[in-house]
Amino acid sequence: MTNKEEYQQICAHSTNIPIYSQHWWMEAVCTGKNWDVVIAHDPSGAVTATLPYLIGTKLTQRFILMPPLTQSNGICYHYPVQFSERERLEFEKKWANVVIARLKELKTDLFIQNFSPAVSNWLPFYWAGFHQTTRYTYTIEELKNLEKVFNSFSSAKQRQIRKAERNGLVVKENKLTPSDFYSYHKKLVEQKGEKDEIGERVFLSLAKAAIARNQGAILSIEGEDGQTQSALFMVWDDNCAYYLVPANDRKYSTTGAPTLLVWEAIKKAAGHSKSFDFEGSMTESIENSYNQFGTKQTAYSEICKADSLVAKLWLKKQY
């Protein structure tokens, strides 16, 4: 049995592996590329830690980087049923060191991964020579009471939603096919003079897989003329739903469509997940918008290590 085959079985029986590290997710977003996984076991054979990774080579440099459309990979611990805080830290240190040793065997020149917000202890990686940058996402942690969620929005966001509803804007679910959505998204990106960083092949692979598993949906907002004003591809697991790929037409920015779409996505998420994640941003204007939805700023770690001169120079330019 290969690592990936074993990992597929682990994911099928585990409830603590985030959607971004699931076997099916990695298969979808790494289409045409090479991915694998580190799996650590205790002496009894029980799984103690996993770390999926995308690995590539360019100009003799071997690297592990984040897959597209993926907020986090990183280490995931499979804890014993009961443990104290001291035992947790000892467990993490022991099995992180095993994972780090396996990563070292890959002989990569560059390692960059975002760890899940659930992983707050990156000390074993620090002791092994890795570096950390704190990044932020924005989350609504409890979706049970949607009235409470709506009331936590800023007055401006509430007005935009009510305006959109008064103007007869209507939400559609999966009316846009993955191909339709990608074309719409790409058109809007190009209108802004930017380059699409997703890629059609990866997006279609992921969207089709997520929708088929009932872990994803394409929501769109239409006006009375039937024109799409805003669209969104979202995904979820039992713990969290993610605002993954928004596509907002700027010529409809005053209709309230983008804000109504977020609210509809949150309501959709409440039927599947405990929380809602806006996917974060380090851009000030985006942070301001997300903050107006009553979110909690949530930190996660970008962990990196450069082992060749070329990789060190490249990494220095990035920071």
Phi, psi and omega per residue, in radians:
M1 nan 2.280 3.108
T2 -1.353 2.900 3.069
N3 -0.982 -0.776 -3.092
K4 -1.165 -0.627 3.091
E5 -1.170 -0.737 3.077
E6 -1.125 -0.708 -3.115
Y7 -1.117 -0.638 3.087
Q8 -1.031 -0.714 3.109
Q9 -1.203 -0.689 3.115
I10 -1.060 -0.815 -3.121
C11 -1.104 -0.591 -3.123
A12 -1.170 -0.397 -3.062
H13 -2.024 0.007 -3.103
S14 -1.850 2.504 3.119
T15 -1.861 -0.017 -3.052
N16 -1.936 0.103 3.082
I17 -1.543 2.061 -3.103
P18 -1.061 2.752 -3.096
I19 -0.961 -0.652 -3.082
Y20 -1.194 -0.304 3.137
S21 -1.888 0.064 3.133
Q22 -1.158 2.629 3.127
H23 -0.976 -0.833 -3.083
W24 -1.118 -0.610 3.122
W25 -1.147 -0.830 -3.139
M26 -1.087 -0.680 3.080
E27 -1.048 -0.695 -3.075
A28 -1.284 -0.850 -3.026
V29 -1.446 -0.268 3.112
C30 -1.775 0.346 -3.141
T31 -0.975 2.251 -3.110
G32 1.419 0.015 -3.131
K33 -2.184 3.114 -3.053
N34 -1.883 2.101 3.050
W35 -2.283 2.749 3.110
D36 -2.692 -2.989 -3.064
V37 -2.608 2.471 2.980
V38 -1.603 2.285 3.106
I39 -2.211 2.170 3.092
A40 -1.856 2.479 -3.138
H41 -2.218 2.614 2.992
D42 -1.467 3.054 -3.084
P43 -1.004 -0.425 3.126
S44 -1.434 -0.143 -3.113
G45 1.703 -0.064 3.132
A46 -1.227 2.461 3.118
V47 -1.258 2.304 -3.114
T48 -2.013 -0.501 -3.141
A49 -2.771 2.566 3.081
T50 -2.364 2.647 3.068
L51 -2.645 1.767 3.074
P52 -1.353 2.670 -3.112
Y53 -2.679 2.587 2.982
L54 -1.702 2.204 -3.101
I55 -2.125 2.408 -3.134
G56 -2.499 3.003 3.130
T57 -2.379 2.363 3.078
K58 -2.581 2.156 3.112
L59 0.900 0.882 3.108
T60 1.249 -0.066 -3.133
Q61 -1.625 2.217 3.069
R62 -1.720 2.330 -3.038
F63 -2.472 2.662 2.961
I64 -2.025 2.052 -3.128
L65 -2.257 2.978 3.114
M66 -1.259 2.376 3.027
P67 -1.156 2.777 3.079
P68 -1.102 2.661 3.073
L69 1.044 0.420 -3.032
T70 -2.184 1.990 -3.111
Q71 -1.213 -0.679 -3.045
S72 -2.641 2.574 2.864
N73 -2.127 -1.959 3.042
G74 1.334 -3.112 -3.051
I75 -1.333 2.497 3.036
C76 -2.229 2.138 -3.127
Y77 -1.585 2.480 3.092
H78 -1.971 1.550 -2.962
Y79 -1.282 2.736 2.948
P80 -1.074 2.900 -3.075
V81 -1.089 -0.769 -3.129
Q82 -2.264 2.414 3.125
F83 -2.850 2.689 3.093
S84 -1.555 3.046 3.094
E85 -1.088 -0.726 3.103
R86 -1.074 -0.778 -3.137
E87 -1.144 -0.609 3.103
R88 -1.076 -0.821 -3.121
L89 -1.141 -0.668 3.101
E90 -1.146 -0.719 3.114
F91 -1.075 -0.837 -3.122
E92 -1.102 -0.735 3.135
K93 -1.094 -0.824 -3.079
K94 -1.075 -0.857 -3.005
W95 -1.474 -0.429 2.991
A96 -1.114 -0.689 3.130
N97 -1.110 -0.638 3.084
V98 -1.135 -0.796 3.123
V99 -1.086 -0.764 3.129
I100 -1.056 -0.715 3.109
A101 -1.092 -0.685 3.113
R102 -1.171 -0.680 3.099
L103 -1.106 -0.674 3.138
K104 -1.081 -0.598 3.131
E105 -1.140 -0.343 3.136
L106 -1.322 -0.280 3.093
K107 0.952 0.886 3.095
T108 -1.518 2.706 3.101
D109 -1.556 -0.429 -3.072
L110 -2.559 2.364 3.088
F111 -2.246 2.152 3.010
I112 -2.434 2.064 3.052
Q113 -2.443 2.503 2.938
N114 -1.559 2.212 3.070
F115 -1.529 2.619 3.097
S116 -1.022 2.571 3.047
P117 -0.973 -0.377 3.128
A118 -1.218 -0.319 3.137
V119 -1.700 1.749 -3.119
S120 -1.674 -0.310 -3.057
N121 -1.796 1.753 3.116
W122 -1.879 0.225 -3.097
L123 -0.968 -0.746 3.121
P124 -0.998 -0.585 3.111
F125 -1.300 -0.626 3.064
Y126 -1.075 -0.795 3.135
W127 -1.110 -0.419 -3.135
A128 -1.618 0.129 3.057
G129 1.672 0.149 3.079
F130 -1.438 2.786 3.101
H131 -2.049 2.753 -3.053
Q132 -2.274 2.452 2.972
T133 -2.186 2.277 3.117
T134 -1.430 2.259 3.045
R135 -2.140 2.926 -3.032
Y136 -2.290 2.478 2.904
T137 -2.131 3.065 -3.069
Y138 -2.287 2.202 -2.985
T139 -2.263 2.624 2.891
I140 -1.820 2.018 -2.908
E141 -1.474 -0.337 -3.074
E142 -2.402 2.113 -3.066
L143 -1.905 0.067 -3.055
K144 -1.087 -0.738 -3.078
N145 -1.852 1.643 -3.072
L146 -1.198 -0.510 3.081
E147 -1.105 -0.733 3.095
K148 -1.132 -0.685 3.110
V149 -1.076 -0.838 -3.132
F150 -1.086 -0.715 -3.124
N151 -1.178 -0.314 3.107
S152 -1.454 -0.183 3.080
F153 -1.184 2.675 3.040
S154 -1.130 2.756 3.137
S155 -1.067 -0.569 3.124
A156 -1.130 -0.771 3.121
K157 -1.145 -0.680 3.120
Q158 -1.111 -0.724 3.119
R159 -1.112 -0.711 -3.140
Q160 -1.094 -0.710 3.125
I161 -1.135 -0.800 -3.140
R162 -1.130 -0.650 3.103
K163 -1.108 -0.782 -3.141
A164 -1.091 -0.712 3.136
E165 -1.180 -0.700 3.110
R166 -1.110 -0.592 -3.101
N167 -1.428 0.105 3.024
G168 1.380 0.348 3.088
L169 -1.225 2.439 -3.023
V170 -2.196 2.401 3.096
V171 -1.567 2.401 3.072
K172 -2.122 2.441 3.105
E173 -1.933 2.136 3.117
N174 1.023 0.400 2.971
K175 -1.205 -0.694 3.019
L176 -1.397 2.241 3.026
T177 -1.291 2.875 3.046
P178 -0.932 -0.689 3.110
S179 -1.155 -0.735 3.095
D180 -1.047 -0.811 -3.100
F181 -1.094 -0.807 -3.112
Y182 -1.052 -0.740 3.124
S183 -1.088 -0.730 3.121
Y184 -1.116 -0.835 3.124
H185 -1.040 -0.838 -3.093
K186 -1.101 -0.709 3.125
K187 -1.049 -0.756 -3.116
L188 -1.205 -0.661 3.096
V189 -1.091 -0.791 -3.120
E190 -1.188 -0.546 3.086
Q191 -1.097 -0.506 3.114
K192 -1.495 0.029 -3.137
G193 1.320 0.388 -3.118
E194 -1.902 2.976 3.137
K195 -1.856 2.369 3.071
D196 -1.174 2.132 -3.105
E197 -1.701 -0.052 -3.053
I198 -1.493 -0.975 -3.071
G199 1.646 2.311 -3.060
E200 -1.101 -0.757 -3.061
R201 -1.062 -0.798 -3.127
V202 -1.161 -0.790 -3.100
F203 -1.080 -0.826 -3.122
L204 -1.102 -0.684 3.106
S205 -1.042 -0.824 -3.106
L206 -1.232 -0.836 -3.063
A207 -1.074 -0.759 -3.141
K208 -1.128 -0.709 -3.139
A209 -1.162 -0.792 -3.102
A210 -1.139 -0.769 -3.130
I211 -1.147 -0.711 3.122
A212 -1.093 -0.542 -3.141
R213 -1.544 0.035 -3.003
N214 0.977 0.730 3.050
Q215 -2.196 0.360 3.109
G216 -2.851 2.754 3.121
A217 -2.726 2.667 3.018
I218 -1.897 2.016 3.083
L219 -1.797 2.505 3.081
S220 -2.454 2.702 3.112
I221 -2.007 2.204 3.122
E222 -1.996 2.556 2.989
G223 -1.488 -3.136 -3.123
E224 -1.136 -0.356 3.106
D225 -1.492 0.014 3.114
G226 1.461 0.024 -3.140
Q227 -1.402 2.390 3.092
T228 -1.282 2.195 -3.134
Q229 -1.814 -0.440 -3.109
S230 -2.826 2.581 3.139
A231 -2.568 2.829 -3.052
L232 -2.699 2.387 2.948
F233 -1.858 2.112 -3.127
M234 -2.134 2.710 3.110
V235 -2.356 2.889 -3.129
W236 -2.793 2.786 2.850
D237 -2.291 -2.957 -3.066
D238 -1.144 -0.443 -3.065
N239 -1.620 -0.631 -3.012
C240 -2.664 2.557 2.986
A241 -1.909 2.606 -3.005
Y242 -2.223 2.295 3.068
Y243 -1.414 1.485 -2.842
L244 -1.493 -0.999 -3.097
V245 -2.275 1.755 3.044
P246 -1.504 2.648 3.066
A247 -2.469 1.755 -3.036
N248 -2.013 2.133 3.127
D249 -1.362 2.093 -3.045
R250 -1.111 -0.447 -3.111
K251 -1.258 -0.187 3.065
Y252 -1.934 0.374 -3.034
S253 -1.130 -0.412 -3.101
T254 -1.631 -0.027 -3.098
T255 -1.443 -0.245 -3.072
G256 1.524 0.059 -3.080
A257 -1.023 -0.825 -3.125
P258 -1.052 -0.674 -3.119
T259 -1.258 -0.716 3.075
L260 -1.070 -0.672 -3.130
L261 -1.108 -0.718 3.090
V262 -1.062 -0.785 -3.137
W263 -1.080 -0.733 3.109
E264 -1.142 -0.635 3.099
A265 -1.146 -0.686 3.116
I266 -1.129 -0.743 3.115
K267 -1.124 -0.686 3.074
K268 -1.090 -0.772 -3.125
A269 -1.049 -0.629 -3.085
A270 -1.065 -0.397 3.115
G271 -1.451 -0.108 -3.069
H272 -2.235 -0.520 -2.923
S273 -2.338 2.941 3.123
K274 -1.529 -0.485 -3.027
S275 -2.486 3.015 -3.097
F276 -2.346 2.267 -3.070
D277 -2.055 2.192 -3.126
F278 -1.417 0.095 3.086
E279 1.275 -0.027 2.947
G280 1.190 2.872 3.038
S281 -2.963 2.594 3.043
M282 -1.714 0.106 3.139
T283 -1.510 2.252 -2.997
E284 -1.041 -0.785 -3.090
S285 -1.147 -0.639 3.123
I286 -1.230 -0.721 3.089
E287 -0.995 -0.733 -3.111
N288 -1.104 -0.693 3.132
S289 -1.184 -0.805 -3.129
Y290 -1.103 -0.649 -3.108
N291 -1.107 -0.474 -3.114
Q292 -1.324 -0.072 3.070
F293 -1.675 0.328 3.088
G294 1.216 0.575 -3.060
T295 -1.482 2.882 3.005
K296 -1.864 2.245 3.061
Q297 -1.210 2.189 -3.036
T298 -2.184 2.153 -3.085
A299 -1.504 2.541 2.936
Y300 -2.480 2.851 -2.998
S301 -1.873 2.328 2.907
E302 -1.677 2.103 -3.068
I303 -1.904 2.264 -3.101
C304 -2.477 2.771 3.096
K305 -2.756 2.226 3.100
A306 -1.963 2.280 -3.067
D307 -2.047 -0.021 3.060
S308 -2.164 2.811 -3.135
L309 -1.084 -0.750 3.128
V310 -1.059 -0.781 -3.135
A311 -1.145 -0.685 3.120
K312 -1.123 -0.710 3.119
L313 -1.164 -0.722 3.110
W314 -1.103 -0.769 -3.110
L315 -1.140 -0.643 3.137
K316 -1.085 -0.659 3.140
K317 -1.171 -0.516 -3.099
Q318 -1.293 -0.397 -3.082
Y319 -2.114 nan nan
